[in-house]
Amino acid sequence: MRGARLRKVQAVHRRANKTGATTVNKAARFVAVAALVLGTTACQAPPAGTDGDLTDDWRPLAAPTFEVPDVGQCLKSEPRSPFESHFYRATPIACDAQHALEVVLVGTVEGPAAAAAAPPEPGSAGYQAAYAACGDAADDYVGGDWHDGLLGIDVQLPTKTPWGGGQRTYVCTVYGSATGSGMMALRKGSLKGALAGAAPSALHCLEVIAEERSDGFYQHMSAMNPIDCAQPHGAEYTGSVVVPGTTLPADDKLHTMMADACRAKEAAFLGLTQSQLKSRSDVQVAWYNMSQNHWQSGDHHERCFVTVPYKHPVHASLKGLGQAPLPA
């Protein structure tokens, strides 16, 4: 019995020694292979023309470039809202071909706005600074206050992708309008000097497209189209006014403010005092309502017009009319 137990213990030891040897041998072979691989890597020369360092030869990516038009270039583009702030990619075109936009300034966003992660949004200080610079450049380009012409301005800022690539340039353009509202229109020819000398783009007399109101004047004006003052017309431009304040007034307050300001313009245009103007029942004032987009641009100018009765169009300018009757 003791001999059987001894043989069993010896058999267990033999199996244990055999398993241990196998494990040691596998580990030894792994170490040997690893040493061989490391030795080969350490001793093998790098390929010709390289230094074996994979981290020091990456060339930095070239800075992105952005094409911008030059001042004086006309741009092939379709009429659109002038208060779309994002960069509008338009193709340069000869000014004697049909186009909408003409470049008057290529500016740069500066100050805190330039350090922002995104381009300036309408209503922001950066956007309003660009719009103000655009207005000044447009005045110089056309030879007068662009508000007094059949004109408008448009500021085109980079979109988010070019902005993220370092683009800080904005493009300011002036455009011609076919109506007193300043709506963008296609045209041929340059607008440079358009308000100087004979001022071919100046606002004067306008044909009113509207319905007759119960008091005999106009309601629901859909358009005021420029027309020669010798032709029958119902309205004439008297000048622009600035709506004061830091926030766009409510409709009723804005209406009162605009009526008072435009009556003052009308009186000066006709050559009347305020009391003399009140005694005339054959003239009234009109204006276009200011939109939120317009207000956010920072330019709070609005245009004023004198109107005559629906059934009494006039065939001459009313400037300096005084207390004389309306012309036939």
Secondary structure, DSSP 4 states (H G I P E B T S, - for coil): -HHHHHHHHHHHHHHHHHHHHHHHHHHHHHHHHHHHHHHHHHHSPPPTT--S-SSS-PPPPPPP----PPTT-EEE-----TT--B----EEE-TTS-BSEEEEEEEE--GGGGGSSSPPPTTSHHHHHHHHHHHHHHHHHHTS-GGGBSEEEEEEB--HHHHHTT--EEEEEEEEBSSTT--B--B-S--TTTTSTT-TTB--EEEEEEEEPTTSSEEEEEEEEE--TTS-BSEEEEEEEE--SSSPPPHHHHHHHHHHHHHHHHHHHHT--HHHHHT-SS-EEEEPPPPHHHHHTT--EEEEEEE--TT--BSS--TT-TTSPPP-
